[in-house]
Amino acid sequence: MNILRPGQDGYAEAVAGFQTAVPSAPAAVVVAESAEDVAAAVRHAAEHGLTVSVQATGHGLTAGTDGLLISTRRLTGVEIDPAARTARVEAGVRWEAVLEAAGKHGLAPLSGSSPDVGVVGYTLAGGFGLLGRRYGRAADHVRAIDVVTADGRLQRAEPGSDLFWALRGGRDSFGVVTAIEFDLVPVDRLYGGSLTFDTDGVPAALRAWRTWSAAAPDTLTTSIALIRYPDLPMVPEHLRGRHIAQVRIAYLGEDGDELVAPLRAAAPVLADTLRPMPFTESGSIAAEPRHPHGYHGTNATVSQLNDAMLDAILEHAGPGVATPPVLIVDRLGGALARPPRTPGVGWDRSAEFVVRALSVVGDGGADAVRTRHAKLFDALAPWTTGRLLPFVYGEHSPSEVAESVFPAADLRRLRDLKRRYDAHGVFRAG
């Protein structure tokens, strides 16, 4: 086991992540090459009174400024069983590798909008993806989890165990996951892409999408994003300096053009990328950035999306706002509203939408972003039912996050399990 400390060759590369807004300078870092390396690192931390944090792709919170960081990014094994329609992937794997491997067999994972995101972190947080309304969350389709617990033992968590329940939605408080096994679905193509509306059409597009998505079949997963693009050369010319509304669509049907006709008529369309595509190209629907940057984000699940709420969204995130966030509203429902085959950590499945705000952290720091976001979510509070863990970025207090995202009964059970599996607080995320 090779332990790197600040100033040593390889340390800076090992701690670097996609999220750059949170300082990452752990006292030591282990770049694991195997599950056995992870187990040895956890035992070392426990013996020396060090807390442990974990990082693969670094899209979430990074390691802070103390303790031991275990980097799992070199655990990149991917195994596909086409007969069983399952995948087994190690902890450093990104979705793009699974998309490619599963696609060769006409299968697809329940991946998210970005193929650059790590499979394990995404799934343990719940996993709300492009096929969510048809198949549910990624966490609901996990079959087994290999995890190193606080005593340094590598265990296999399977349905029926408390550890399996806690990890699927409770995320990273109970151990270091080294591999995960999950279902694949028989999808090789979809109708997908986006409709982009110019600044003047943002209010009409938002209202049209609200009405249209209310009647969406379960085979359609859709969201709408409000984004202001800077007037800079690296931005595509048709988007420079514009504050657009972009409707994003992933549809498992043959009548896509007919389905989206009402949206195309809602306002003049600035760009239309909708087309039949291989599922391996599904990352092009949102086309999210792949370069590391600092960001902060939060969200709220809501019971409805009425006119007062749309007015609040436009007031705090629409054209004319001095420093608007990227604002995304996702349609929930469908399979997301139904209980999973194997119970896991819960969330409000009756919610109709989730509203997400994401901002780059600038000179004012994360506190300035939080203040701006609070104005929007305070306005949505009368209809808010909770928050979703996958869309909370950059928060410093795990306790505050837990109390806002987990149902009270599940939170009590999670805390009991935390005491059972990590009585000495080895894993800092809890």
C-alpha positions in Angstrom: 0.0 0.0 0.0 1.5 3.3 -1.1 0.6 6.3 1.0 1.2 9.7 -0.5 1.5 12.9 1.5 1.4 16.6 0.6 4.4 17.6 -1.5 5.1 14.1 -2.8 5.0 13.2 -6.5 1.6 12.1 -7.5 -0.2 13.6 -4.5 -1.8 16.6 -6.4 -3.0 14.3 -9.2 -4.4 11.8 -6.7 -6.6 14.4 -4.9 -7.7 16.3 -7.9 -11.4 16.0 -8.7 -14.2 17.4 -10.9 -15.5 19.5 -8.1 -13.0 22.3 -7.4 -15.0 24.6 -5.1 -14.2 22.5 -1.9 -10.6 22.5 -0.7 -9.0 19.0 -0.9 -5.8 18.6 1.0 -6.0 15.4 3.0 -3.1 14.5 5.3 -2.5 11.4 3.2 -3.9 9.6 0.1 -3.9 6.0 -1.0 -4.4 5.3 -4.7 -6.0 1.9 -4.5 -5.2 -0.7 -7.2 -7.5 -3.4 -5.7 -10.1 -4.1 -3.1 -7.4 -5.5 -0.9 -5.6 -2.1 -1.1 -8.8 -0.5 0.1 -9.2 -2.9 3.0 -5.5 -2.3 4.0 -6.0 1.5 3.9 -9.1 1.3 6.1 -7.3 -0.8 8.6 -4.4 1.6 8.6 -6.7 4.5 9.2 -8.5 2.8 12.1 -5.2 1.8 13.7 -3.9 5.4 13.5 -7.1 7.2 14.5 -7.6 8.7 11.0 -10.9 9.5 9.4 -11.5 8.2 5.9 -13.0 9.8 2.8 -13.3 8.4 -0.6 -13.0 9.8 -4.1 -13.3 8.3 -7.6 -14.2 10.8 -10.2 -14.6 13.7 -7.6 -18.0 15.0 -8.8 -19.2 15.3 -5.2 -17.5 16.7 -2.2 -13.8 16.0 -2.0 -11.6 15.1 0.9 -11.4 18.2 3.0 -8.1 19.0 4.8 -7.4 16.2 7.2 -7.6 12.4 7.5 -6.9 9.7 4.8 -8.3 9.9 1.3 -8.8 6.6 -0.5 -8.8 7.1 -4.3 -10.6 4.3 -6.1 -10.3 5.8 -9.6 -7.9 3.0 -10.7 -10.5 0.2 -10.0 -11.8 0.1 -13.5 -13.1 -3.4 -14.1 -16.3 -3.9 -16.1 -18.0 -7.2 -16.6 -21.2 -7.7 -18.5 -23.4 -10.8 -18.3 -25.7 -10.5 -21.3 -27.7 -13.6 -20.5 -28.5 -12.4 -16.9 -28.7 -8.7 -18.1 -26.4 -7.6 -15.4 -23.2 -5.6 -15.0 -20.5 -5.8 -12.3 -18.3 -2.7 -12.2 -15.5 -1.6 -9.9 -15.5 1.7 -8.0 -13.6 3.9 -10.4 -15.7 3.2 -13.4 -17.5 6.0 -15.2 -20.8 5.5 -17.0 -19.3 5.9 -20.5 -17.4 2.6 -20.0 -20.6 0.7 -19.0 -22.6 2.3 -21.9 -20.0 1.0 -24.4 -19.7 -2.4 -22.9 -23.5 -3.0 -22.4 -24.3 -1.5 -25.8 -22.5 -4.3 -27.6 -25.2 -6.6 -26.3 -28.2 -4.4 -26.9 -28.4 -3.5 -23.3 -28.3 -0.2 -21.3 -27.6 0.8 -17.7 -29.8 3.2 -15.8 -27.2 6.0 -16.3 -27.6 9.7 -15.8 -27.3 12.7 -18.1 -23.5 12.7 -18.0 -21.4 9.7 -19.1 -18.5 11.3 -17.3 -19.9 10.6 -13.8 -18.8 7.7 -11.7 -21.2 4.7 -11.5 -20.8 4.0 -7.8 -21.3 7.5 -6.3 -24.2 8.1 -8.7 -25.9 4.8 -7.8 -25.4 5.0 -4.0 -27.0 8.5 -4.0 -30.1 7.0 -5.7 -29.5 7.5 -9.4 -32.1 9.5 -11.2 -31.4 8.9 -14.9 -32.5 9.1 -18.5 -34.8 6.1 -18.2 -36.1 6.9 -14.7 -39.8 7.2 -15.5 -39.7 3.8 -17.3 -37.5 1.8 -15.0 -37.0 3.8 -11.7 -33.8 4.7 -9.9 -30.5 3.0 -10.5 -30.3 2.2 -6.8 -33.5 0.2 -7.1 -31.8 -2.2 -9.5 -28.7 -3.0 -7.5 -28.1 -6.7 -6.9 -25.1 -6.8 -4.7 -22.4 -4.4 -3.3 -18.8 -5.3 -2.3 -17.9 -2.9 0.5 -15.0 -2.6 3.0 -16.5 -1.7 6.4 -14.9 0.2 9.2 -13.2 -2.9 10.6 -11.2 -3.3 7.4 -13.2 -6.4 6.2 -14.4 -6.8 2.6 -18.0 -7.8 2.7 -20.7 -8.6 0.1 -24.0 -6.8 0.9 -27.0 -8.4 -0.7 -30.8 -8.0 -0.5 -32.2 -8.6 3.0 -29.2 -7.2 4.8 -29.3 -3.9 6.7 -26.0 -2.8 5.0 -27.5 -3.4 1.5 -30.6 -1.3 2.5 -28.5 1.6 3.9 -26.0 1.8 1.0 -28.7 2.1 -1.7 -29.7 5.7 -1.1 -27.7 6.3 2.1 -24.5 6.7 0.1 -21.1 6.9 1.7 -21.3 6.7 5.5 -21.0 2.9 6.0 -17.9 1.8 4.1 -15.9 2.0 0.9 -17.6 0.4 -2.0 -15.2 -1.5 -4.2 -17.6 -3.0 -6.7 -21.3 -3.0 -7.5 -23.6 -5.4 -9.4 -26.8 -4.2 -11.0 -29.4 -4.9 -13.6 -29.2 -3.8 -17.2 -32.3 -3.1 -19.3 -33.1 -4.2 -22.9 -32.6 -0.8 -24.5 -30.3 -0.1 -27.4 -31.9 3.0 -29.0 -34.1 5.9 -28.0 -35.6 9.1 -29.4 -33.7 11.8 -27.7 -32.1 15.3 -27.8 -33.3 18.7 -27.0 -35.4 21.7 -28.2 -33.8 25.0 -27.5 -35.9 28.2 -27.3 -34.5 31.7 -27.4 -34.7 34.3 -24.6 -38.1 35.7 -25.7 -39.6 32.3 -25.8 -38.5 31.1 -22.3 -41.8 31.9 -20.5 -43.9 30.2 -23.2 -41.6 27.2 -23.4 -41.7 26.7 -19.6 -45.4 26.8 -19.5 -45.9 24.6 -22.5 -43.5 22.0 -21.1 -45.3 22.0 -17.7 -48.6 21.2 -19.5 -47.2 18.8 -22.0 -45.2 16.8 -19.5 -48.2 16.3 -17.3 -49.6 13.8 -19.8 -46.2 12.2 -20.5 -46.2 8.4 -20.9 -43.9 6.4 -18.6 -41.6 5.7 -21.6 -40.7 9.4 -21.6 -38.2 11.0 -19.2 -37.9 14.8 -19.7 -36.6 18.0 -18.1 -36.4 21.7 -19.0 -33.3 23.7 -18.3 -32.9 27.5 -18.1 -29.3 28.5 -19.0 -27.6 31.8 -19.6 -24.6 31.4 -21.9 -21.8 34.0 -21.9 -20.9 35.9 -25.0 -17.6 34.1 -25.5 -15.9 32.5 -28.6 -15.9 29.0 -27.1 -19.7 29.0 -26.9 -21.5 27.8 -30.0 -22.5 30.9 -32.0 -26.2 30.3 -31.9 -26.1 30.3 -28.1 -23.7 33.2 -27.3 -25.1 35.8 -25.0 -28.5 34.1 -24.9 -30.6 33.0 -21.9 -32.3 29.9 -23.3 -34.9 27.3 -22.3 -33.9 23.8 -23.3 -36.3 20.9 -23.2 -34.5 17.6 -22.9 -36.1 14.3 -24.0 -35.3 10.6 -23.7 -38.2 8.6 -25.2 -38.6 4.9 -25.7 -41.1 5.0 -28.6 -41.4 5.2 -32.3 -43.6 8.3 -32.6 -41.3 10.9 -31.1 -41.9 13.6 -33.7 -45.6 13.3 -33.1 -45.2 13.4 -29.4 -43.1 16.6 -29.3 -45.2 18.5 -31.9 -47.0 20.6 -29.2 -43.6 21.7 -27.9 -42.2 22.6 -31.3 -45.3 24.9 -31.7 -44.9 26.6 -28.3 -42.4 29.2 -29.4 -39.8 29.7 -32.2 -37.2 27.0 -31.9 -33.5 28.1 -31.9 -32.1 24.6 -32.1 -33.6 21.1 -32.5 -31.4 18.0 -31.9 -34.1 15.5 -31.5 -33.5 12.2 -33.4 -33.4 8.5 -33.0 -30.0 7.6 -31.6 -28.1 4.7 -30.1 -28.3 4.7 -26.3 -24.6 4.9 -26.2 -24.9 8.5 -27.5 -27.4 9.5 -24.8 -24.8 11.8 -23.1 -25.4 14.2 -26.1 -28.9 15.0 -24.9 -27.7 17.3 -22.1 -24.2 17.6 -23.4 -22.9 18.6 -19.9 -19.4 20.0 -19.4 -16.6 17.6 -18.7 -13.9 20.1 -17.5 -13.4 20.4 -13.7 -14.9 23.5 -12.1 -16.3 24.8 -8.8 -20.0 24.6 -8.3 -22.7 24.6 -5.7 -26.2 23.3 -6.1 -29.4 22.3 -4.3 -32.9 21.2 -5.2 -36.5 20.7 -4.0 -39.0 18.1 -4.8 -42.4 19.7 -5.2 -46.0 18.5 -5.3 -47.0 20.5 -8.3 -45.8 23.2 -10.7 -48.4 26.0 -10.7 -48.4 29.4 -12.2 -47.1 31.1 -9.0 -44.1 28.6 -9.0 -43.4 29.3 -12.7 -43.4 33.0 -11.9 -41.0 32.5 -9.1 -38.7 30.4 -11.3 -38.7 33.2 -13.9 -38.1 35.9 -11.3 -35.1 34.2 -9.7 -33.6 32.2 -12.6 -35.1 33.6 -15.8 -33.9 36.2 -18.3 -33.2 39.5 -16.6 -31.7 38.0 -13.5 -28.3 39.5 -12.8 -26.6 36.2 -11.8 -28.9 33.4 -12.6 -28.3 29.7 -11.8 -28.6 26.9 -14.2 -32.2 25.9 -13.4 -33.4 22.4 -14.2 -36.9 21.1 -13.6 -37.4 17.3 -14.0 -40.7 15.5 -14.4 -40.9 12.7 -11.9 -43.7 10.1 -11.7 -44.0 6.9 -13.7 -41.7 4.1 -12.3 -40.1 6.7 -9.9 -43.4 6.9 -8.1 -43.8 3.1 -7.6 -42.2 1.1 -4.7 -39.1 -0.8 -5.8 -38.8 -4.6 -5.8 -36.2 -4.4 -3.0 -36.8 -1.6 -0.4 -34.1 1.0 0.1 -33.7 4.4 1.7 -36.8 6.3 0.9 -37.7 9.7 -0.6 -41.0 11.4 -1.5 -42.2 9.2 -4.4 -45.4 11.2 -4.6 -43.6 14.4 -5.7 -44.4 15.5 -9.3 -41.3 17.4 -10.1 -37.8 18.3 -8.8 -36.5 21.8 -9.2 -32.7 22.0 -9.3 -30.4 25.1 -9.2 -26.7 24.9 -10.0 -24.2 27.8 -9.9 -20.6 28.2 -10.6 -18.8 29.4 -7.4 -17.3 32.8 -8.2 -15.5 35.6 -6.2 -18.3 35.7 -3.6 -17.8 32.1 -2.7 -20.4 29.4 -2.0 -22.2 31.6 0.6 -23.1 34.1 -2.1 -24.5 31.2 -4.2 -26.5 29.8 -1.3 -28.0 33.3 -0.7 -29.2 33.6 -4.3 -30.5 30.0 -4.3 -32.4 30.6 -1.1 -34.5 33.3 -2.6 -35.8 30.8 -5.2 -36.4 27.9 -2.9 -38.0 30.1 -0.2 -40.6 31.1 -2.9 -41.2 27.4 -3.7 -41.4 26.4 0.0 -45.3 26.1 0.2 -45.2 23.3 -2.3 -41.8 21.7 -1.3 -41.9 18.1 -0.1 -38.2 17.4 0.4 -34.8 17.2 -1.4 -33.0 14.6 -3.5 -29.5 13.6 -2.4 -28.0 13.2 -5.9 -28.6 16.9 -6.6 -27.0 18.4 -3.5 -23.6 19.7 -4.4 -21.1 21.5 -2.2 -22.8 21.4 1.2 -20.5 21.3 4.2 -22.8 19.8 6.8 -23.7 16.1 6.3 -26.1 16.4 9.2 -28.1 19.2 7.7 -28.1 17.4 4.3 -29.3 14.2 5.9 -32.2 15.9 7.8 -33.4 17.5 4.5 -33.2 14.5 2.2 -34.1 11.4 4.3 -37.6 10.5 5.7 -37.5 10.8 9.5 -37.9 7.0 10.1 -35.2 6.2 7.6 -32.8 8.7 9.1 -33.3 7.1 12.5 -32.5 3.7 11.0 -29.5 5.1 9.1 -28.1 6.6 12.3 -28.6 3.3 14.2 -26.8 1.5 11.5 -24.0 4.1 11.4 -23.4 3.4 15.1 -23.4 -0.4 14.4 -21.1 -0.4 11.4 -18.9 2.6 12.2 -19.0 3.2 16.0 -15.8 5.1 16.0 -16.6 7.4 13.1 -13.9 6.2 10.7 -15.9 7.3 7.6 -16.2 11.1 7.8 -19.2 11.5 5.5 -21.7 10.2 8.1 
